[in-house]
Amino acid sequence: MLVIRGVSLLAFFILAVLGRATIPTLLITEGLAMAMVVLLWLHPWRLEQPGVGLVLIAIGASLLAAVVR
């Protein structure tokens, strides 16, 4: 998962160097990274691994809190 975070930060860094770093680009790069993390958690959920459902619930609660805020 650190690789995903690193790719997201690298993409934003490149955009910053090119002079295109804005709040929307940061939100897009971080949003894509979070979407990839959720997709990675969905695979073990499909395999019915224990505890994965709790992680996905926590991610959903965090998303809900961000939307309500």
C-alpha positions as CSV (number, residue, x, y, z in Angstrom):
1,M,0.0,0.0,0.0
2,L,3.0,2.3,0.4
3,V,3.6,1.9,-3.3
4,I,0.2,3.2,-4.1
5,R,0.8,6.2,-1.7
6,G,4.2,6.8,-3.3
7,V,2.8,6.8,-6.8
8,S,0.1,9.3,-5.7
9,L,2.7,11.6,-4.2
10,L,5.0,11.2,-7.2
11,A,2.1,12.2,-9.6
12,F,1.3,15.2,-7.4
13,F,5.0,16.2,-7.2
14,I,5.3,16.0,-11.0
15,L,2.2,18.2,-11.4
16,A,3.7,20.6,-8.8
17,V,7.0,20.9,-10.8
18,L,5.0,21.5,-14.0
19,G,3.1,24.3,-12.2
20,R,-0.2,22.5,-12.3
21,A,-0.5,21.7,-8.6
22,T,-3.9,22.8,-7.3
23,I,-6.3,21.6,-4.7
24,P,-8.4,19.7,-7.3
25,T,-5.3,17.8,-8.6
26,L,-4.4,16.9,-5.0
27,L,-7.9,15.7,-4.4
28,I,-7.9,13.7,-7.6
29,T,-4.5,12.0,-6.9
30,E,-5.4,11.2,-3.3
31,G,-8.9,10.0,-4.3
32,L,-7.5,7.7,-6.9
33,A,-5.0,6.3,-4.3
34,M,-7.9,5.7,-1.9
35,A,-10.0,4.0,-4.6
36,M,-7.1,1.7,-5.3
37,V,-6.7,0.8,-1.6
38,V,-10.4,0.0,-1.4
39,L,-10.2,-2.2,-4.5
40,L,-7.2,-4.0,-2.9
41,W,-9.4,-4.7,0.2
42,L,-12.3,-5.9,-1.9
43,H,-10.3,-8.9,-3.1
44,P,-9.8,-10.5,0.3
45,W,-13.4,-9.6,1.2
46,R,-14.6,-11.7,-1.8
47,L,-12.4,-14.6,-0.5
48,E,-14.2,-14.2,2.9
49,Q,-11.0,-13.4,4.8
50,P,-11.7,-12.6,8.5
51,G,-11.6,-9.0,9.6
52,V,-11.8,-7.5,6.1
53,G,-15.4,-6.5,6.5
54,L,-14.5,-4.4,9.5
55,V,-11.8,-2.6,7.6
56,L,-14.3,-1.9,4.8
57,I,-16.9,-0.7,7.3
58,A,-14.2,1.7,8.8
59,I,-13.4,3.1,5.4
60,G,-17.1,3.5,4.6
61,A,-17.6,5.3,8.0
62,S,-14.7,7.6,7.2
63,L,-16.2,8.4,3.8
64,L,-19.6,9.1,5.3
65,A,-18.1,11.4,7.9
66,A,-16.3,13.3,5.2
67,V,-19.5,13.7,3.2
68,V,-21.6,14.8,6.2
69,R,-19.0,17.2,7.3
